[in-house]
Amino acid sequence: NKYFDDTVLPNYDDIDWSKYFVPERIVTDRLSYRCFWAKCSFCSINSNKILEHTSSVQVQVHKLQEIKEKYGISNFWFLDEACPIPFAVSVAKEIEHWEISWSLRTRLESTLTKSNLDLLARAGLKELWIGLEHVSERILFLMNKSSTINQYQPLAKEVIHNASNAGIGLHFCHILGFPSETDEDRQQVLDFYLACRENLCK
């Protein structure tokens, strides 16, 4: 069910841009409205949402264009719970030549391919926020974090490599101290980041 009209444009008329706290104007918005996974055992947010998780590409592109032109905005911070990458790619194809910068929140999924990351970067994506949460297969299973837990850590390393090479910054969210977590589990997190250090330093 969908109980709000996502074609309504945000109104920033009351903002005194001369008192803005950063040099560039940035607005927050969302491309989608619900995590497309919504199965994590620790999350009580998305499992209770009954919204469709995406709008249409046309609606979102029109909204961004209107905001960009009306307020002179070239920086967008998208605060999605977890935007499906195929949807983000479809939007990116429409805004590739707009010369804007944006960030996006999503999940670690196989759709974060090199070709998709390269396209997103060309369209102005500067940062990906990913709810990685952990790399221990035992903890990931307890979290119900993925349907392909044995591929989770290799995929994360691949995404780090490809995103870093494309010039996309990465912000990983983690849960440390998950019930039953051991020193060995935490060591796996440390080892993971040490193994990825060269790419992350880019």
C-alpha positions in Angstrom: 0.0 0.0 0.0 1.1 3.5 -0.7 -0.4 6.2 1.5 1.4 9.4 0.4 1.9 11.2 -2.8 5.6 11.1 -3.8 5.0 13.5 -6.7 4.7 16.4 -4.2 7.9 18.5 -4.3 9.7 19.3 -1.1 9.5 23.0 -0.3 12.7 24.8 0.9 11.4 28.3 0.5 11.8 29.1 4.2 15.6 28.4 4.2 17.8 31.4 4.4 20.6 30.1 2.2 22.9 33.0 3.3 23.0 31.4 6.8 23.8 27.9 5.5 26.5 26.2 7.5 28.5 24.7 4.6 29.8 26.4 1.4 27.6 24.2 -0.9 23.9 23.8 -0.7 22.9 20.3 0.2 19.4 18.9 0.5 18.3 15.5 1.9 15.8 13.3 0.1 15.1 9.6 -0.7 14.9 7.7 -3.9 13.1 4.8 -2.2 11.0 4.3 0.9 11.7 1.0 2.4 14.6 -1.5 2.7 14.1 -4.0 -0.1 15.4 -6.8 2.2 13.6 -6.0 5.4 14.5 -9.3 7.0 17.3 -8.5 9.4 16.7 -10.0 12.9 17.8 -6.8 14.7 15.7 -4.3 12.7 12.2 -3.3 13.7 12.0 -0.4 11.3 11.6 -1.8 7.8 9.7 -5.0 8.7 6.8 -2.8 9.9 6.7 -0.6 6.9 4.0 -1.3 4.3 5.1 1.2 1.7 6.2 0.2 -1.7 9.9 0.5 -1.6 10.4 2.5 -4.8 8.7 5.2 -6.7 9.1 5.5 -10.5 12.3 6.7 -12.1 10.3 9.5 -13.9 8.9 10.8 -10.7 12.2 10.9 -8.9 14.1 12.5 -11.8 11.4 15.2 -12.3 11.6 16.0 -8.6 15.4 16.2 -8.6 15.3 18.4 -11.7 12.8 20.8 -10.1 14.8 21.1 -6.9 18.0 21.6 -8.8 16.7 24.4 -10.9 14.5 26.1 -8.3 17.1 26.3 -5.5 20.4 26.0 -7.4 21.1 22.6 -5.7 23.9 20.4 -7.0 24.4 18.2 -3.9 21.9 15.6 -2.8 22.2 13.4 0.3 19.8 10.5 -0.2 18.8 8.9 3.1 17.1 5.7 1.8 16.8 2.8 4.2 18.3 0.7 1.4 17.8 1.8 -2.2 17.8 -1.1 -4.7 20.9 -0.6 -6.9 19.0 -1.4 -10.2 16.6 1.5 -9.4 19.5 3.8 -8.5 21.2 2.8 -11.8 18.1 3.7 -13.7 18.0 7.1 -12.1 21.7 7.6 -12.7 21.3 7.0 -16.4 18.9 10.0 -16.5 21.1 12.4 -14.5 24.5 11.3 -15.8 25.2 14.7 -17.4 23.7 16.9 -14.7 27.0 17.6 -13.0 25.6 17.0 -9.5 27.0 15.1 -6.5 25.1 12.7 -4.4 25.3 10.0 -1.8 23.2 6.9 -1.3 22.4 4.3 1.3 22.0 0.6 0.2 22.7 -3.0 1.2 25.6 -5.2 0.2 24.2 -7.1 -2.8 25.5 -8.8 -5.9 24.0 -5.9 -8.0 26.9 -3.7 -6.8 28.9 -4.8 -9.8 31.9 -2.9 -11.3 29.8 -1.7 -14.3 27.0 -0.4 -12.0 29.5 1.3 -9.7 31.3 2.9 -12.6 28.0 4.2 -14.0 26.9 5.5 -10.7 30.2 7.3 -10.3 29.9 8.9 -13.7 26.5 10.2 -12.7 27.9 11.9 -9.7 27.7 9.4 -6.9 30.4 10.3 -4.3 29.6 8.1 -1.4 27.8 4.8 -0.6 26.5 4.0 2.8 26.2 0.3 3.3 24.8 -1.6 6.2 27.6 -4.2 6.3 27.0 -5.0 10.0 29.5 -7.9 10.3 31.7 -10.3 8.3 31.5 -13.4 10.6 29.4 -16.0 8.9 28.0 -17.1 12.2 26.9 -13.6 13.2 25.6 -12.9 9.7 23.4 -16.0 10.0 22.0 -14.9 13.3 21.4 -11.5 11.9 19.6 -13.0 8.8 21.7 -10.5 6.9 21.9 -12.3 3.5 20.7 -15.3 1.6 24.3 -15.9 0.4 26.3 -15.6 3.6 29.3 -17.6 2.3 29.7 -15.0 -0.4 29.2 -12.0 1.8 32.8 -11.2 2.7 34.3 -11.8 -0.8 31.5 -9.6 -2.2 32.3 -6.9 0.3 36.0 -6.9 -0.7 35.1 -6.8 -4.3 32.8 -3.8 -3.8 35.5 -2.0 -1.8 38.0 -2.6 -4.6 35.7 -1.5 -7.4 34.1 1.5 -5.6 37.5 2.8 -4.5 38.8 2.6 -8.0 35.7 4.4 -9.3 36.2 7.2 -6.8 33.2 6.4 -4.7 33.7 6.8 -0.9 32.4 4.1 1.4 30.7 4.3 4.8 30.1 0.9 6.4 27.6 0.6 9.3 28.6 -2.1 11.9 27.0 -3.8 14.9 29.7 -4.7 17.4 28.6 -6.6 20.5 25.8 -8.6 18.8 24.4 -11.2 21.2 26.8 -14.2 21.4 29.6 -12.4 19.5 33.1 -13.6 20.5 36.6 -12.3 20.4 37.1 -14.5 17.3 34.1 -12.8 15.6 35.5 -9.4 16.3 38.9 -10.4 15.1 37.4 -11.3 11.7 36.1 -7.7 11.4 39.6 -6.4 12.1 41.2 -8.8 9.7 38.7 -7.9 7.0 39.6 -4.2 7.2 43.3 -4.9 7.4 43.0 -7.0 4.2 41.2 -4.1 2.5 43.4 -1.3 3.8 45.1 -0.6 0.5 41.8 0.0 -1.3 40.3 1.9 1.5 43.2 4.3 1.7 42.3 5.5 -1.8 
